[in-house]
């Protein structure tokens, strides 16, 4: 199925009772052929997590959360076609990689679109929702980190309005591998 119009799906925030779908989509994402480049966890690690972890995730990044928000693209039949999460980072803190955060910003993580919906307008709609939410929370910019060997994702992020900042983040525990920071100020 190719989604071409906004009426083909709904972009929405998580609700607490969405946790089984959160788990299912994340486990599917971790089985993607480039999951080892796109995500910092493995399928085996995530599959072993208890349901309470997924329940908390649906609440802590759901519709009432203030520090993070996960958006999903839901098709008319209830299928989750894709998802992304925006974490808010505060100026004066350090990020997950130990780098200083110099301004209030959103950090996009966990981007995944099912293969059958890639290349549709859905990816852009997910980014639009995430960027709008981050800006409504006072973000001065929004960033994401992408593996240097993941050209498909880098193309999608450029299409969504992100550009390389020049910051390179070495991957801890993976010598010789790095990720690149992409940012958008609009």
N, C-alpha and C positions, 0 to 999 in steps of 0.2 A: 504494500500500500504506500503510495506517495502522498504526503500531506503538502498541499500547496496553498491553502487559505486558512486564515485564523479560525474559521468555523469548524475546521477538521479536528481541533483539539482545544483543550482548556489549559491554560497555565495557572497553577494555583500553589499556595503554600501547603505544607503538610498539616495534617490534623493528627491528634494523638492516636486515633484508631487506625492510622495508616501504617503502623509499624510492620505488619507482615509484608506489605508491598515494598516498604523501604528495604527490608532485608532481601527480598527476592530480587529487586533491581540491582542492589549492590553486589549480590553474589553473581548475578548475570554479568555485570560489568567486570568483575574480577576474573571471568572466564574469557574475556575478549582477547584476541591474539596479541594485542599490544598492552594488555593490563600490566605487564612487568615494567613498562615504561610510563604508564599513565597513573598508576596508583602505588602508594608506599606500603600497602598491605597485600597479603596473598589471599587467595580463595580459602585455603585451608585454615588460616588464622580467623578470617571473618566467619566462616561456617561453624567454627567451634564456639563462637560467642553465644551466651545465653540470651533467651528472649528478652530478659530485662534490659540488656544493652540496647537492643533495637527499639524497645518501648521508650527508653530514656532519649535515644537519638531523635525519635519522632516528636518528642516534647521539646527538647532543647534546641531544635532547629525548626520548630513548627510555627504555626500562625501567630502564636502569642509570644514567641521568643524575641528578645531584643539584641542579643549578641551574635546571632547566626540565623539564617533563614534558608531552608531548602525549598526549591521550586521544582514542581513536576509538571510534565506535559502529559495530560490524560486524554486519551481518545474517547469518542462517544461510547465505545463498548467497555470502557473502564481500564483498558490497557495503559500502563505507564510507558510512554514512548521514550522518555528521557528525563533527565534531572540535572540540576546543578545546585550547589550550596555556596552561599556567601557568608564568610566570617568577618566580623568587624574587628579591626586591629587599632589599638589606641596609640597615639603619639607618646613617645617616651618609654615604650615597652620594647621587648624583643620578640621576633617571630619564632616559629617552630625551628628554624635553621640557625637561630642565635643572632640574626641580623637585626640591627636597630630599626625601629619603626619611627620615622620622623614626622609623620602626620596621620591624622585619622583617615583610615582607608578601609575599603572592602577588599577581601581576599577570596577570589573564586576558587573553589576546590570541588572535587568529585564530579566533574563534568562527564556525563555519559548519555549517549543517544543510541538506541538500539539500531543495529545495522540497516534494517529495512526502512528507517526514517531518516537516515543520514542524507545530507544534501537537500533536505526540504527546508522550508521556512521555520520549522520548529526550533532548530538550534538558535537562530537569531532571536526568536521570541523568548526562549529561556534566558538568554543573555540580557535582553531588554528588561525583563522582569527583575533579574538580579541587580542590574545596574540601577534601575529605578529605586529599588528598595534600599540599596547602599547609599544612594544620594539622599533619600528621605531620612536616613539615619545620620546625615552630616558628613559622609565620606568626601574627602577632597579629591580622591582618585580611587580607582579600583585596579587591582593587579591579580595576576595569576602566575603560577610557575609551571613550566612545561619542559619535559625532557628534551634535550638537544637532538635526540634520535627519533623524535616523533613528528615527522613532517605533516602528517594528516591533521593532527591537533593544532600545530602551529598555523597551518592554512586556515582552519576554522576560526582560530582566535583572531587572526588578522582580519578575516571577513567580519567578525563581530566588533571590530574597531580597536583592537589592542595592537600595540607595537612593542618591539623589544626595547627595554630600558637600558640595556648594556650590563645589567647585573647578572653575574653567573653564580649559581649556587651549587657547590660540590655536594654530591650525594653521600651522606654519611654511611659507612659500611659498604660502599660500592666504589672502590678506587677507580679513578679515570672516568667516572660518569658525572655529568653535570646537568643541571636544569637551568633554564633561562627565565628571567622575569620579563613578563609582558605587562604593560600598563595602558590605561586609558584615563584621560582627564575629562572626557566629555560623557 
